[in-house]
Structures are given as structure tokens and as C-alpha cells.
Amino acid sequence: MLRGVPGGESRLRFTPLNYCTTVSVILLESNNCWSRKRSGPSSRKLALAIATQGFFISSTSSSSPFNSIRKKRPSRKLIGERLRSEMADHEQKAVTADVTSGDMSFQPILEDGVFRFDCSANDRNAAYPTLSFVNSKDRETPIMSNTVPLYIPTFECLFGKQIVKIELPSGTSFYGTGEASGQLERTGKRVFTWNTDAYGYGPGTTSLYQSHPWVLAVLPNGEALGVLADTTQRCEIDLRKDSRIQFVAPSSYPVMTFGPFSSPTAVLIALSHAIGPVYMPPKWALGYQQCRWSYDSDERVLEDRFPNPKSLANDLHQNGFKAIWMLDPGIKHEEGYFVYDSGSKSDVWVQKTDGSPFLGEVWPGPCVFPDFTQSKARSWWASLVKDFISNGVDGIWNDMNEPAVFKAVTKTMPESNIHRGDDELGGCQNHSYYHNVYGMLMARSTYEGMKLANENKRPFVLTRAGFIGSQRYAATWTGDNISNWEHLHMSISMVLQLVSN
């Protein structure tokens, strides 16, 4: 740990860390691309870089003898070469460091060029499990690598919020941020990851149906860098300041950087290794699909209006059509309705703080909501989907799964509601933690139910709400748009944004 002490002295103290192999001390002046000047007239950031599988630890000292080591700013190439040289020179030496709160740490993960950054070792230990990575161990396990990060985020914690900033070369352009309305390039924009039923959204809407805390940066030299804030909670993505990415979300969460690599395509390939590729849909699902509101439907399939759903599906098949049926998460609160009765018996509903099931108004009226964060709830839902498919259903459309709730100012359930989640997902948490992944977990449950119905048949699931990683289970669409030219124009950039995530 580097600390500035009275009299202009600094102390460097080492204590055991079990996987550090080499060490190099480099002064990074406050105006270079790795670090930025903090508050105070003469602050300097001293950086201790520990490689290959250790931590990057930084602290501030306003009067340190190390400040005079280097008058000129080293280039990123020179810094990397010097660090790699130190790593080679000290390959057989073991050095470890004491990491305390406020000392940023990094590890190479997954593959060369991908790094995980945490505010401190304590914050790394406090971070919740990942729901974006297809294999959670990929985020937690460091790899052997001779690559060093060229762009280092800075971390601040304020009133329970973690603020992460990454400064990039002037002229960098930004893309990504998930399902976002407005222009394709996101430079100068700000969005909030909070899945929202946003009927009639416009180009300035800051929260839509899906949450992707991800930014794709294209640097002036043509290289590209991806940055993922791996948090399920409400996150502000601020790209309004020139060439700076800023994330603000409740503590603690890690940030992953991908690259810089030679092209945006290379970044997205690396991202797909982390969060998984798009699932393979059935061939027919790539064709024309048609749906609209007002096809004389009702709150749920009523027997007098649809007396023989299997016969209806057969008629559609004989005429060359596929049938995609809609399933919303809201289950009508009605004793005697077999879905409600079986869910109550299995105790699968989202709860209020007093332990009773939460009731919210949706299309059928008062509804309860499955708690898809529990494996037993997902299995229960999957078993119902399996039976549902027996009616001749070809695909399933999950709607209203932000989750949307009528007659609520927030358009969703209270953030204080309780989810009794599996440990590997984060355990028992309030709704603010699981809100953005509710739709993804529902889509996962639906996908697994379709696989139960026929293991040899590729499922087709369409979901309105989602999170980064939802592509493993479902396709998506751009929500409740309006049949006008403005929304048609916006849909082009929205689809391209989703492709860049």
C-alpha cells in the first residue's frame, strides 16, 4: 500500500497475497490517459502495478519523493513495455501486497485483453454474483496473461453509490448502452438501466424495457474498447462528458474492460465469450412475423371464445402458419384457478416485506407474480410451459415482464418487495436488486419449459424485458412502439444498438 505521510515520505508495505508473481512501481502523472487529477492543487496518483495475476493498487500522495522520478509522461506503449520487462526480470520472485478499501484492484480474466476491476479487494469480496456471464467462474478466476490494461478506471464511493470513470482519448465515439431510443451513436447521452414499461417512448426516453450496462467505445485510431458494469441494479450510464464513460450504481460491483482490440467486431466476439452467444432459434422463426393489438383477445384464454385451442393451432399449421402464444408473469389472484392454486401450494410468489404475496393490477385484474429468482419457481413455471406446448404451440411470447404493474406511479412493483433468490444469483434480496433480471429469468424458465416439452426441438421465446445475457434464452423486440414514421426510424438504430451489446 502506498501512503503519503507527513514530511513528504511514502511507505510501501507488503503482506501476503497468494497469486502475485512480479511487481513494478511506476509513476503515472495526473494528466495521462491512465489516471486523472483528483481534488487538490497538487495531487499525484502513485500506481503500484502487480502482474501477472495480482492487483493494480493506487492511492494519492500530494508530497511524495516518487513524484520526481519522471518529469515526462510515458506513452501507453512505453508503460506496457516497461511493465512486461519488469515481469520478465522478476519472473521467479514472489511479491504480495496489502489491499485495503479504496485501493483499486485488477485481474486479467477470461482471455488476453479482458480485465476485471474492483474498487478494492474488500469490494471484490462484497460484489454480488454475476448474472450476465454464462459461466460465473469466468468472472471470478484470474488467468495467466502478459497483457496489461491500457485504460484504467477510477473508483469513488459516495453515499452508498460507486462511481466509476474511464477517460479515453479525445475524439472517442460511444455506442451500446443496450435498448436505447434516439441516435445510433450514444456520445453525449445518458441512460439509466431500469426496465420500464415505456409505451409510446420517444428519442429522449432514458429507460426502456431492457438493461445493458455496457458501452462500446471506438477510439480515434480505429481500435475499440468495451466496458461492462456488472451490476443488476439501477445504473446511470453517463456519456455526456467528452471521451469519458461514467457508471453510477449502488456499491459494490466490478467493471470489466474488453480490449482495446483491433475492431468493434473483435470486442463483441470477446464479449460473447463472457455472456454467451445468441441461442440458435428454429429456422422458421427467422421469417416474417405478424402481431398487433386488438385481435379480439381477452385477459386470458376464455373457454367460450377459444373452446378448442389445439384445433386452432392445427388449423394454423395446415395453412402454413406457426403459432406463438403469449404468457405474462401476472397470475390472476383467483382461488380455483389451477395455476394460482398450484403456485400458492408451491409457495412461489414474490412477497411483500410482511411475507404475504404481493398483489398488483395487470390485465386479468389483481395478480400475483412468480419469483423467478428461486429454482423451485422456475421449475414450477417450466412444468406449466411443458403442458402448454402440448396444445400445438410453436413459440412463446413473454410480455409485461419488466415486471409491469398497472395503477402504480413507478409502473412496477415496490422496490421493497422480497425475492427469496438462490444463493448463486445473490440470495434473498429486495426487488431493486432483481428488477432488471426479472424478465431474463422468466425467459430462461420459459426456454427450459420448452426444452422439457421436446428436447430435440429448438425453442423460440420472445421477451420484452431483458438484461445483458438474455440472448442465451430469447429473442426480443423493441417494445410498445407506435405505428408512425418516427418510431419506424428509431427502430433501426435500436436494433443496431442491441446488436452491439
Stockholm file with secondary structure:
# STOCKHOLM 1.0

chainA/1-501         MLRGVPGGESRLRFTPLNYCTTVSVILLESNNCWSRKRSGPSSRKLALAIATQGFFISSTSSSSPFNSIRKKRPSRKLIGERLRSEMADHEQKAVTADVTSGDMSFQPILEDGVFRFDCSANDRNAAYPTLSFVNSKDRETPIMSNTVPLYIPTFECLFGKQIVKIELPSGTSFYGTGEASGQLERTGKRVFTWNTDAYGYGPGTTSLYQSHPWVLAVLPNGEALGVLADTTQRCEIDLRKDSRIQFVAPSSYPVMTFGPFSSPTAVLIALSHAIGPVYMPPKWALGYQQCRWSYDSDERVLEDRFPNPKSLANDLHQNGFKAIWMLDPGIKHEEGYFVYDSGSKSDVWVQKTDGSPFLGEVWPGPCVFPDFTQSKARSWWASLVKDFISNGVDGIWNDMNEPAVFKAVTKTMPESNIHRGDDELGGCQNHSYYHNVYGMLMARSTYEGMKLANENKRPFVLTRAGFIGSQRYAATWTGDNISNWEHLHMSISMVLQLVSN
#=GR chainA/1-501 SS CEEEETTTEEEECCCCCTTCCEEEEEEECTTSSSCCCCSSTTCEEEEEEEESSSCEEEEEESSCGGGGSCSSCCCHHHHHHHHHHHHHHTTTCCCCCCCCTTCCEEEEBSSTTEEEEESCHHHHHHCCCCSSSSSHHHHHCBCCCCCCCSSCCEEEEETTEEEEEEECCTTCEEEECSSCCSCSCCTTCEEEECCCCCTTCCTTCCCCSEECCEEEEECTTSCEEEEEECCSSCEEEECCSTTEEEEEEESCCCEEEEEEESSHHHHHHHHHHHHCCCCCCCGGGGSCCCCCTTSSCCSSCCTTTSSCHHHHHHHHHHTTCCCEEEECSCEECCTTCHHHHHHHHHTCBCBCTTSSBCCEEETTEEEECBCTTSHHHHHHHHHHHHHHHTTTCCEEEECSTTTCCBTCTTSSCCTTCEEECCGGGTSEEEHHHHGGGHHHHHHHHHHHHHHHHCTTSCCCEEESSEETTGGGTCEECCCSCCSSHHHHHHHHHHHHHHHTC
#=GC SS_cons         CEEEETTTEEEECCCCCTTCCEEEEEEECTTSSSCCCCSSTTCEEEEEEEESSSCEEEEEESSCGGGGSCSSCCCHHHHHHHHHHHHHHTTTCCCCCCCCTTCCEEEEBSSTTEEEEESCHHHHHHCCCCSSSSSHHHHHCBCCCCCCCSSCCEEEEETTEEEEEEECCTTCEEEECSSCCSCSCCTTCEEEECCCCCTTCCTTCCCCSEECCEEEEECTTSCEEEEEECCSSCEEEECCSTTEEEEEEESCCCEEEEEEESSHHHHHHHHHHHHCCCCCCCGGGGSCCCCCTTSSCCSSCCTTTSSCHHHHHHHHHHTTCCCEEEECSCEECCTTCHHHHHHHHHTCBCBCTTSSBCCEEETTEEEECBCTTSHHHHHHHHHHHHHHHTTTCCEEEECSTTTCCBTCTTSSCCTTCEEECCGGGTSEEEHHHHGGGHHHHHHHHHHHHHHHHCTTSCCCEEESSEETTGGGTCEECCCSCCSSHHHHHHHHHHHHHHHTC
//
